[in-house]
Amino acid sequence: MSKDVSLQRIGVVAGSTLLSRVLGLVRDSLTAAFFGTTVWNSAFQFAFMLPNLFRRLLAEGQLMAAFVPTLAEENQQSGRPGVYALLNKVATWLLLVSGAVTVLAIVGLGLAVVWMPDLAERYVLGVKLAQWLFPYLVFVCLAAALSAVLQLLGHFSIPALTAVWLNLTVIAALGGGGGFLAQTSAGRMAWLCGGVMLGGLLQLLIPWWVLRREGWQPRWDARPSPRLWEMLRLMAPGVVGTAIYQINFLVSRWLAFDLNESAVSVLTLANRLMEVPQGIFTVSVATVVFPLIATYAARGEMANLAGAYWKGMRLICIITFPAAVGLVLLSEPIVRLIFQHGAFRAEDTAQTAPVLAIFALGLPLYSWVTQSIRGCYALKDTVTPVRIAAVSFVVNFVASLLLMRWLATEGLAWAGNAAILVQALLLQRALTRKVPNLHARALWPSIGKIVLATAAMALAIALTQWAVCGWAPVERVADLASVAGIIPLAIAVYGVALWALRIEERDELLGLAQKMLGRLGIPAGPR
């Protein structure tokens, strides 16, 4: 078990990500309060998905996959000057490519509306909003490159906080300008889109400023180099794989958009809630572990790589198993408490809560895939995830067409779970073939303990929820008690069960909890 996987660093990233996710929920709650699950909300979610689709294609996923291992090697050989020189080349090309994609998308979407005058109103609205939002792509692509360098230099909090600036500006724009100065849905939507653009600019400027203080001198450098060609070689198959995944996501949302006016909003809001534990912990662990295992792979230290990988996977399972069960059992009160305000009505809650429960069942699988893909990338294998992504796409597409006929929006959620299950199994098999130390049997003892602790927690939730529902005469009071009261109790029961079962990392987890309580001014007692 690697001692280099710092829980303190994970805690820094998790804390920053927690703030981001909480603000994200406030943003989504505000958006739902103003627009409900109407065509305005669905059109915005669909439109904002398009630049984010290209962001994942051009920047965050594949840039990290090729950039981080290459940066690690460059840092080993040339130190910071080499890292900064490579950053300038990558940033220059990202600006050129993302700028070209943005211009082509804006023009192409405009022509599509002209050439297809019979498009339904919601499609026309979605296209117009996408044209306004596409420049966001340039900001976040450059921000992703800067964040990768910051993580390599040991600065994890600033990259984790990038989404905070977006959420804060959207909340201020929609809650302030949209709430007090706009009188129509169109006016509020203009404020919402303006907040997104300003937030994207802040996402770029803040890591830019931090790196400048670290000694980086930005330069325009479009000249090719061996390192740049190596990155392109690593990215090429990965871009294909990401394209398959993004087409998969696009097809799923397009089917939802075609299903009814509320389906995209329902899927998006449910997915946002599922992403809270995934983003706070899974991505935090992967963010810290990935540069480490990439460094071990570059040195050929496979035993250390396996130790760091499995420690990260254990930590992911420790959080995602109980989070999934908690979201399933508390899906309705969570949705009602967070979103059921203003234009978001009881019938919208009735649609969203079951979809959240379905998504939650797949949470451990999504997290497993996140770690497994990064394991492949650390080994500079960007081809295997592509092949597996293609299989996952076929599974999702076929399952979506079949299940949406009988289960509507819920069928699309079940199809996604089926696809991610296939992807997780195939990725783990591929990793085991490459590195025998990465066989999943190393995790089974820990999984058994986690399942037992999760079962104890589920029993505590069920009993307490039954008592609360019988005691609280008002539905809103019962929801507040369920979310604010039962969740801390469930965490306590789960923690005690893990401690009693002697789960690995228990001392480190306890130390991390004590540090976090100490920062809040709460005495945690001696270790």
Sequence and secondary structure as in RCSB ss.txt:
>XXXX:A:sequence
MSKDVSLQRIGVVAGSTLLSRVLGLVRDSLTAAFFGTTVWNSAFQFAFMLPNLFRRLLAEGQLMAAFVPTLAEEN
QQSGRPGVYALLNKVATWLLLVSGAVTVLAIVGLGLAVVWMPDLAERYVLGVKLAQWLFPYLVFVCLAAALSAVL
QLLGHFSIPALTAVWLNLTVIAALGGGGGFLAQTSAGRMAWLCGGVMLGGLLQLLIPWWVLRREGWQPRWDARPS
PRLWEMLRLMAPGVVGTAIYQINFLVSRWLAFDLNESAVSVLTLANRLMEVPQGIFTVSVATVVFPLIATYAARG
EMANLAGAYWKGMRLICIITFPAAVGLVLLSEPIVRLIFQHGAFRAEDTAQTAPVLAIFALGLPLYSWVTQSIRG
CYALKDTVTPVRIAAVSFVVNFVASLLLMRWLATEGLAWAGNAAILVQALLLQRALTRKVPNLHARALWPSIGKI
VLATAAMALAIALTQWAVCGWAPVERVADLASVAGIIPLAIAVYGVALWALRIEERDELLGLAQKMLGRLGIPAG
PR
>XXXX:A:secstr
  S S HHHHHHHHHHHHHHHHHHHHHHHHHHHHHTTSHHHHHHHHHHHHHHHHHIIIIIHHHHHHHHHHHHHHH
HHHHHHHHHHHHHHHHHHHHHHHHHHHHHHHHHHHHHHHH TT  HHHHHHHHHHHHHTTHHHHHHHHHHHHHHH
HHTT  HHHHTHHHHHHHHHHHIIIIIIHHT  SHHHHHHHHHHHHHHHHHHHHHHHHHHHHHTT          
HHHHHHHHHHHHHHHHHHHHHHHHHHHHHHHHHH SSHHHHHHHHHHHHHHHIIIIIHHHHHHHHHHHHHHHHHT
 HHHHHHHHHHHHHHHHHHHHHHHHHHHHTHHHHHHHHH STT  HHHHHHHHHHHHHHHHTHHHHHHHHHHHHH
HHHTT  SHHHHHHHHHHHHHHHHHHHHHHHHHHHHHHHHHHHHHHHHHHHHHHHHHHH GGG GGGGHHHHHHH
HHHHHHHHHHHHHHHHHHHHH SSHHHHHHIIIIIIHHHHHHHHHHHHHHTT TTHHHHHHHHHHHHHHTT    
  
